[in-house]
């Protein structure tokens, strides 16, 4: 594929740059990832229910401040407190009634009447509670203290049990969401054409599959575990504080809009910085992968120092971007803590003024109907403090979710791509027997200025072996790889038995084709599973028969420790080049294809291995249609016909004897190898 690397690179750089300039709705892609988990409804309901109960019990624990301050620490029991409070309220009601009778100002009379209604409602509530308190509550202050402490511990235990359930359910939701996201991402990636998988994109894909999905996982977990639970805890505290004095609560929250503007600015800056850091991380992954794959060249040319320098610059760029993120992260916690302490401070100042002076108005604004008691004020403070702790935790969630949003954007950039070789809606069936293959006026170009195939017309009858030869970059591999639809022509068409291959399913088409490439593709698995890769339902006997035909059975049984169960390492690294090629041939033989493509299948093996492979191919290619790409003249003995290509065009067509007489390109290629076929 030498002729296409530069063109593919240019095309895909433009595609990536175009994608990066697109801006979506705020956090839209992150919530798309979250939405995947909403199909698990019971888990969602469990998370929400547990969060609600945790929030309720959180505020309930804080609410125990009131009985401690108003009852226990005043040396009273519950029934005694209610009895004395009712007596005190009776006196206040009588006093208010007397004031109303003597007051002449309508505004003051209206305010006094409102106070009287408030006192009467409070007395009625406490009068209803008194019988219950006398029947069920302790009669002494210390016994009441024991009851309050036991309730606090019991509620805490119950809250923590619900918290455990909340965390487990949140993890389940998160892992299921990301599990499906990974599957969708992998499925969509496999639908893309071969041109999408050049070297420059592999590390980028790996970075998004690994690093970015982990970041999204952490973000969804924080969203479920804290971004739901902590706001609910804060809300229950604020609601409870509003029951004490909603006007005072609103007064204390006047700084929230200012903090909201600051947090909005930080969210945009964080998302932008995280995106740049992830792009730099992908570059660093690419550098590491490139260095490790080319480690032989690195050491052979003494380039360790150069590679260290490259890595230093890449890691330094990531460090600088990470420190920029840290700067913005460092601003979110202080912002929320200052906001929380300012709210509590305003509550202390305003509430203290109202209680110490027994006032109902602050700065001319009515804060409450009747003056607040010390217990009311302490409980109000406690609820404000209880709301500030979740606010601090939300700041941590905020940072994580912004990073996850940037990661989700990067994932969905790839996930939202449409396959560049889509299937048609109503595909035609593939004919049973391949009688002829025809290329009709085929053009192919990667970009407007990269014409690789230029008006190629070619007919290959059934059972014929055709060799494509020509200088590097003339389009041989591209033309051959258009047959299994790794690429589609920009103009013209490719036909099998007069059926355009673009009108059939790629899966059906590729069942008829096998391919053996220059670098035999092997997986880090057993020999058996590698051979069965193209035919997973093959029996052991079928596999052994194919291996024998490929002259591979003997070395598998005699030279590999565990025979067909030997794990051959990443890329078949435990095997020699000739052994890998024979396994690749055995795999192709096992699928029993009607068409086989041999792309430099013997270019990287020694003479002995080449002779073995040629003997295998001589038998295997009989009565099969084959396209062979080779630079070795010795391999052309297998060809019935030779096509000479140059600059994307077919310039000649004939046998070896014909071409050596008339074609200068073929003569220049054949001259060094004439001795091989003499």
Secondary structure as the mmCIF struct_conf table of DSSP 4:
data_model
#
loop_
_struct_conf.conf_type_id
_struct_conf.id
_struct_conf.beg_label_comp_id
_struct_conf.beg_label_asym_id
_struct_conf.beg_label_seq_id
_struct_conf.end_label_comp_id
_struct_conf.end_label_asym_id
_struct_conf.end_label_seq_id
HELX_RH_AL_P HELX_RH_AL_P1 UNK A 2 UNK A 20
TURN_TY1_P TURN_TY1_P1 UNK A 21 UNK A 21
BEND BEND1 UNK A 25 UNK A 25
TURN_TY1_P TURN_TY1_P2 UNK A 26 UNK A 27
HELX_RH_AL_P HELX_RH_AL_P2 UNK A 28 UNK A 36
HELX_RH_3T_P HELX_RH_3T_P1 UNK A 37 UNK A 39
HELX_RH_AL_P HELX_RH_AL_P3 UNK A 41 UNK A 70
TURN_TY1_P TURN_TY1_P3 UNK A 71 UNK A 71
HELX_RH_3T_P HELX_RH_3T_P2 UNK A 72 UNK A 74
TURN_TY1_P TURN_TY1_P4 UNK A 75 UNK A 75
HELX_RH_AL_P HELX_RH_AL_P4 UNK A 78 UNK A 102
HELX_RH_AL_P HELX_RH_AL_P5 UNK A 106 UNK A 136
BEND BEND2 UNK A 137 UNK A 137
BEND BEND3 UNK A 139 UNK A 140
HELX_RH_AL_P HELX_RH_AL_P6 UNK A 141 UNK A 191
BEND BEND4 UNK A 192 UNK A 192
HELX_RH_3T_P HELX_RH_3T_P3 UNK A 194 UNK A 196
BEND BEND5 UNK A 198 UNK A 198
HELX_RH_AL_P HELX_RH_AL_P7 UNK A 199 UNK A 207
HELX_RH_PI_P HELX_RH_PI_P1 UNK A 208 UNK A 212
HELX_RH_AL_P HELX_RH_AL_P8 UNK A 213 UNK A 222
HELX_RH_PI_P HELX_RH_PI_P2 UNK A 223 UNK A 227
TURN_TY1_P TURN_TY1_P5 UNK A 228 UNK A 228
HELX_RH_AL_P HELX_RH_AL_P9 UNK A 229 UNK A 252
TURN_TY1_P TURN_TY1_P6 UNK A 253 UNK A 255
HELX_RH_AL_P HELX_RH_AL_P10 UNK A 256 UNK A 293
TURN_TY1_P TURN_TY1_P7 UNK A 294 UNK A 294
HELX_RH_AL_P HELX_RH_AL_P11 UNK A 295 UNK A 300
TURN_TY1_P TURN_TY1_P8 UNK A 301 UNK A 302
HELX_RH_AL_P HELX_RH_AL_P12 UNK A 304 UNK A 356
TURN_TY1_P TURN_TY1_P9 UNK A 357 UNK A 358
BEND BEND6 UNK A 360 UNK A 360
STRN STRN1 UNK A 361 UNK A 362
TURN_TY1_P TURN_TY1_P10 UNK A 363 UNK A 364
STRN STRN2 UNK A 365 UNK A 366
BEND BEND7 UNK A 369 UNK A 370
HELX_LH_PP_P HELX_LH_PP_P1 UNK A 371 UNK A 373
HELX_RH_AL_P HELX_RH_AL_P13 UNK A 374 UNK A 415
TURN_TY1_P TURN_TY1_P11 UNK A 416 UNK A 416
HELX_LH_PP_P HELX_LH_PP_P2 UNK A 417 UNK A 419
TURN_TY1_P TURN_TY1_P12 UNK A 420 UNK A 421
HELX_LH_PP_P HELX_LH_PP_P3 UNK A 422 UNK A 424
BEND BEND8 UNK A 425 UNK A 426
HELX_LH_PP_P HELX_LH_PP_P4 UNK A 427 UNK A 427
STRN STRN3 UNK A 428 UNK A 428
HELX_LH_PP_P HELX_LH_PP_P5 UNK A 429 UNK A 431
BEND BEND9 UNK A 432 UNK A 433
STRN STRN4 UNK A 436 UNK A 445
BEND BEND10 UNK A 446 UNK A 447
TURN_TY1_P TURN_TY1_P13 UNK A 448 UNK A 449
STRN STRN5 UNK A 451 UNK A 461
TURN_TY1_P TURN_TY1_P14 UNK A 462 UNK A 463
STRN STRN6 UNK A 465 UNK A 470
BEND BEND11 UNK A 471 UNK A 471
TURN_TY1_P TURN_TY1_P15 UNK A 472 UNK A 473
BEND BEND12 UNK A 474 UNK A 475
HELX_RH_AL_P HELX_RH_AL_P14 UNK A 476 UNK A 481
TURN_TY1_P TURN_TY1_P16 UNK A 482 UNK A 485
BEND BEND13 UNK A 486 UNK A 487
BEND BEND14 UNK A 490 UNK A 490
STRN STRN7 UNK A 491 UNK A 496
TURN_TY1_P TURN_TY1_P17 UNK A 497 UNK A 498
STRN STRN8 UNK A 499 UNK A 500
HELX_RH_3T_P HELX_RH_3T_P4 UNK A 501 UNK A 503
STRN STRN9 UNK A 504 UNK A 504
HELX_RH_AL_P HELX_RH_AL_P15 UNK A 506 UNK A 510
TURN_TY1_P TURN_TY1_P18 UNK A 511 UNK A 512
STRN STRN10 UNK A 513 UNK A 516
BEND BEND15 UNK A 518 UNK A 519
BEND BEND16 UNK A 524 UNK A 525
STRN STRN11 UNK A 526 UNK A 526
HELX_RH_AL_P HELX_RH_AL_P16 UNK A 527 UNK A 531
HELX_RH_3T_P HELX_RH_3T_P5 UNK A 532 UNK A 534
TURN_TY1_P TURN_TY1_P19 UNK A 536 UNK A 537
HELX_RH_AL_P HELX_RH_AL_P17 UNK A 540 UNK A 549
TURN_TY1_P TURN_TY1_P20 UNK A 550 UNK A 551
HELX_RH_AL_P HELX_RH_AL_P18 UNK A 553 UNK A 559
BEND BEND17 UNK A 560 UNK A 560
TURN_TY1_P TURN_TY1_P21 UNK A 561 UNK A 562
HELX_RH_3T_P HELX_RH_3T_P6 UNK A 563 UNK A 565
STRN STRN12 UNK A 567 UNK A 567
HELX_RH_3T_P HELX_RH_3T_P7 UNK A 570 UNK A 572
TURN_TY1_P TURN_TY1_P22 UNK A 573 UNK A 574
BEND BEND18 UNK A 575 UNK A 575
HELX_RH_AL_P HELX_RH_AL_P19 UNK A 577 UNK A 591
TURN_TY1_P TURN_TY1_P23 UNK A 592 UNK A 592
BEND BEND19 UNK A 594 UNK A 594
STRN STRN13 UNK A 595 UNK A 599
BEND BEND20 UNK A 600 UNK A 600
TURN_TY1_P TURN_TY1_P24 UNK A 601 UNK A 604
BEND BEND21 UNK A 605 UNK A 605
HELX_RH_AL_P HELX_RH_AL_P20 UNK A 607 UNK A 620
TURN_TY1_P TURN_TY1_P25 UNK A 621 UNK A 623
BEND BEND22 UNK A 624 UNK A 624
STRN STRN14 UNK A 625 UNK A 629
BEND BEND23 UNK A 631 UNK A 631
HELX_RH_3T_P HELX_RH_3T_P8 UNK A 633 UNK A 638
BEND BEND24 UNK A 640 UNK A 640
STRN STRN15 UNK A 641 UNK A 646
TURN_TY1_P TURN_TY1_P26 UNK A 647 UNK A 648
STRN STRN16 UNK A 649 UNK A 654
HELX_RH_AL_P HELX_RH_AL_P21 UNK A 656 UNK A 662
HELX_RH_AL_P HELX_RH_AL_P22 UNK A 664 UNK A 670
HELX_RH_3T_P HELX_RH_3T_P9 UNK A 671 UNK A 673
HELX_RH_AL_P HELX_RH_AL_P23 UNK A 674 UNK A 677
#
